[in-house]
Amino acid sequence: MVLHSLIIPVTPFQQNCSLIWDETGRAACVDPGGELPRLLEQVDERGLRLTKILLTHAHVDHCAATAELARTRRLPVEGPQRADRFWIEALPVAAAQFGLPPAEPFEPDRWLEDGDTVSVGEELLEVLHCPGHTPGHVVFFHRASRSAWVGDVLFAGSIGRTDFPRGDHAALIRSIRDKLFPLGDDVRFVPGHGPTSTFGAERRTNPFVADRLFVAC
């Protein structure tokens, strides 16, 4: 089976919102951070049937449009892990602080935990709880296509910030090294911002988490 995807950068933060769908055209929206008309235009142009919203974490640039999208298209929200509840409750304040359109709090229909799976049509994605950037951050991994949606855990050449409330640098490094890299060097990931990369490329060259930095003396 095949899982298709489309990256749509949204908001002034150029956050990578993704549409992912299977061969039946059933789709999920990953991290709808804003610019909802643009997102829905892509859904409708491709004849997709949007069935759910998947969230990696609850920072405003990743989920500000969630409440509106869930309400207008009658969609369930899955994710993140429940430790990010305080970020969801703070969405109105965060949107105003960063000069973004108003953002509504919401209650996910399903909080996710490490080891869960989520479905997109007939395809299953594995859920990995990867705290550090936020305490409730999760990653979605589609084993068949060797693809992952990692939010703000890992970037091409960088890693997520940990200077926000309840950020944890040591936990972030463990999430990357102990949970993501073991999935395989060939896994291509969509980060929350910027270009895609592979876990293998980051293991070789990332100045924060490359293997050479962790070789015992």
C-alpha positions, 0 to 999 in steps of 0.5 A: 500500500502507498501513503501519499503526502503533500507539505504545505508551509503555513503561517509566518513561521512557515510551519510544515503542515502535511496532508497524507492520504492512502490509495482510497483518498482518505486523508489526514491533516498533520499539524494545521497551524493556520491558513485554513483556506489554503489547506482546504483548497489542496484537499478539494483540488485532489478530491480527498476525503479528510477524515481526521487531524493528527497533531505532533504537539500543541505549539500555536504554529502547529495547531492554531487552526485545529478547532476551526478545522475540526468544527467545519469538517466534523473531524476528530483530533488525535494527539498529541500526548496529554502532557501538552494540554497546558499548551492547548489551553494557552493557545489564545494567549500564544496567538496574540503574543506572536501576532497570529490570528485568534486561536481557540483551545480544543479537546483532542478526541484521543490523546496519544501514547507511545506505542499507539497507532493511528490510521489514515484510510487503510494505512497505519502509522506508529506513534512515538512519544518524543518529549523534549521540545514539549512534554507531550510531543509525538512522532508519526512513523509509517513503516511501509514507506519509511516516512516519519512526521517529527514535528519540532523534534528534529530538523535538517541540520538542527534540533528543536528548541528546549527553552520554552516552558517544560522543555528538556534538552536531555529528554530531546536528545534521548528522543532523537538518539534512542527512539528516532535513529533506531528506526533506520538511516533510510527513514525520510522525515518531514520536520516542523519547519524547513526541508526534509532529510533522513535519519542517516544524514542527521546521524552523520552531519547534524551538529547536535546529535551526530554519532561522532558526538556520542562516541565514548572516549 
